[in-house]
Amino acid sequence: MTGSKLQIAFRKPEPKDLDAFYEQKNDPRVKCLLGGFSRPQSRRDLDEWLEFHRSRPDEVLWTIVSIIDQRCLGHVGLYKIDPISRSSDFGIMIGDPAAWGCGVGTQATLHALRHAFNHENLNRVSLTVLATNDRAIRLYRKVGFIEEGCLREAQFRDGKYIDLIAMGLLKHEFVDGD
Ligand SMILES: CC(C)(COP(=O)(O)OP(=O)(O)OC[C@H]1O[C@@H](n2cnc3c(N)ncnc32)[C@H](O)[C@@H]1OP(=O)(O)O)[C@@H](O)C(=O)NCCC(=O)NCCS
């Protein structure tokens, strides 16, 4: 881990998070690392996004807050929870670049994975990540995710095609390092 560890907490997303998410999801430094967010996001888009995800029964989404000042740092979540295959997708966004490299992503990922395996009784969590996102790939490998494939040139960013790496983690492979 590169910086000092930031103390964080997790809670359900609330309408008051909208301003922070608006800044974060429109920040080019963040946007270029995320799949599916290449267009500008209006407050209304994000309002709808928040309401949609807050109420879905097959998702668990947390806002990540800094304990010291209650600042909203981003969100982490499990999506498409399937109780038959006991699997879900995973997504994370630390939207404040000043908080990168301070252990927030690691803590938030561990939090979501503990919930997946110990509370939702899932067996598998999967994700896709841009092949250029070295920080995220390092984090995912550290907690046990294994590369399962490459979706070649699946995203188009800044005039270039970029591969997406598909990664998966089974419950028995989880490295709970905190
Ligand atoms: C990717 C992300 C979740 C990582 O969270 P973070 O809080 O910045 O990362 P952490 O501080 O927990 O560090 C994770 C690992 O990455 C390493 N790391 C930090 N900066 C790095 C860099 N520039 N390149 C490669 N690895 C880096 C850390 O050293 C750490 O590994 P270690 O514990 O073995 O030393 C976060 O940066 C983020 O949300 N970025 C923007 C959106 C995004 O990329 N989302 C993921 C889309 S799939």
The ligand as a Tripos MOL2 file, in Angstrom:
@<TRIPOS>MOLECULE
LIG
   48    50     1     0     0
SMALL
NO_CHARGES

@<TRIPOS>ATOM
      1 C1         -8.9920    0.8860   -8.2050 C.3       1 LIG1
      2 C2         -9.2870    1.3880   -6.8030 C.3       1 LIG1
      3 C3        -10.5440    0.7250   -6.2740 C.3       1 LIG1
      4 C4         -8.1190    1.0100   -5.8800 C.3       1 LIG1
      5 O1         -8.3730    1.5510   -4.6190 O.3       1 LIG1
      6 P1         -7.2250    2.3550   -3.8410 P.3       1 LIG1
      7 O2         -7.7610    2.7800   -2.5320 O.co2     1 LIG1
      8 O3         -6.6940    3.4150   -4.7230 O.co2     1 LIG1
      9 O4         -6.1330    1.2130   -3.6860 O.3       1 LIG1
     10 P2         -5.3530    0.7330   -2.3770 P.3       1 LIG1
     11 O5         -4.7130    1.9030   -1.6990 O.co2     1 LIG1
     12 O6         -6.2420   -0.1250   -1.5590 O.co2     1 LIG1
     13 O7         -4.1960   -0.1270   -3.0620 O.3       1 LIG1
     14 C5         -4.4530   -1.2750   -3.8050 C.3       1 LIG1
     15 C6         -3.1490   -1.8190   -4.3590 C.3       1 LIG1
     16 O8         -2.7910   -1.0580   -5.5210 O.3       1 LIG1
     17 C7         -1.4240   -0.6700   -5.3940 C.3       1 LIG1
     18 N1         -1.2460    0.5740   -6.1480 N.ar      1 LIG1
     19 C8         -1.4270    1.8430   -5.7280 C.ar      1 LIG1
     20 N2         -1.1820    2.6880   -6.7440 N.ar      1 LIG1
     21 C9         -0.8490    1.9280   -7.8190 C.ar      1 LIG1
     22 C10        -0.5270    2.2030   -9.1640 C.ar      1 LIG1
     23 N3         -0.4820    3.4560   -9.6340 N.pl3     1 LIG1
     24 N4         -0.2680    1.1470  -10.0060 N.ar      1 LIG1
     25 C11        -0.3270   -0.1320   -9.5540 C.ar      1 LIG1
     26 N5         -0.6450   -0.4540   -8.2730 N.ar      1 LIG1
     27 C12        -0.9040    0.5730   -7.4260 C.ar      1 LIG1
     28 C13        -1.2070   -0.5090   -3.9230 C.3       1 LIG1
     29 O9          0.1770   -0.5340   -3.6010 O.3       1 LIG1
     30 C14        -1.9930   -1.6870   -3.3860 C.3       1 LIG1
     31 O10        -1.2600   -2.9000   -3.4600 O.3       1 LIG1
     32 P3         -0.4100   -3.4390   -2.1850 P.3       1 LIG1
     33 O11        -1.3500   -3.4460   -1.0110 O.co2     1 LIG1
     34 O12         0.0060   -4.7930   -2.6370 O.co2     1 LIG1
     35 O13         0.7100   -2.4650   -1.9950 O.co2     1 LIG1
     36 C15        -9.4390    2.9510   -6.7730 C.3       1 LIG1
     37 O14        -8.2020    3.5360   -7.0810 O.3       1 LIG1
     38 C16       -10.5250    3.4630   -7.7130 C.2       1 LIG1
     39 O15       -11.7020    3.3090   -7.4380 O.2       1 LIG1
     40 N6        -10.1210    4.0740   -8.8400 N.am      1 LIG1
     41 C17       -11.0580    4.7360   -9.7560 C.3       1 LIG1
     42 C18       -12.1700    3.8440  -10.2990 C.3       1 LIG1
     43 C19       -11.7120    2.4430  -10.6140 C.2       1 LIG1
     44 O16       -10.6550    2.2330  -11.1790 O.2       1 LIG1
     45 N7        -12.5760    1.4670  -10.2670 N.am      1 LIG1
     46 C20       -12.3320    0.0840  -10.5750 C.3       1 LIG1
     47 C21       -12.9340   -0.2290  -11.8960 C.3       1 LIG1
     48 S1        -12.8340   -1.9690  -12.2660 S.3       1 LIG1
@<TRIPOS>BOND
     1     1     2 1
     2     2     3 1
     3     2     4 1
     4     2    36 1
     5     4     5 1
     6     5     6 1
     7     6     7 2
     8     6     8 1
     9     6     9 1
    10     9    10 1
    11    10    11 2
    12    10    12 1
    13    10    13 1
    14    13    14 1
    15    14    15 1
    16    15    16 1
    17    15    30 1
    18    16    17 1
    19    17    18 1
    20    17    28 1
    21    18    19 ar
    22    18    27 ar
    23    19    20 ar
    24    20    21 ar
    25    21    22 ar
    26    21    27 ar
    27    22    23 1
    28    22    24 ar
    29    24    25 ar
    30    25    26 ar
    31    26    27 ar
    32    28    29 1
    33    28    30 1
    34    30    31 1
    35    31    32 1
    36    32    33 2
    37    32    34 1
    38    32    35 1
    39    36    37 1
    40    36    38 1
    41    38    39 2
    42    38    40 1
    43    40    41 1
    44    41    42 1
    45    42    43 1
    46    43    44 2
    47    43    45 1
    48    45    46 1
    49    46    47 1
    50    47    48 1
@<TRIPOS>SUBSTRUCTURE
     1 LIG1         1 GROUP 0 **** ****
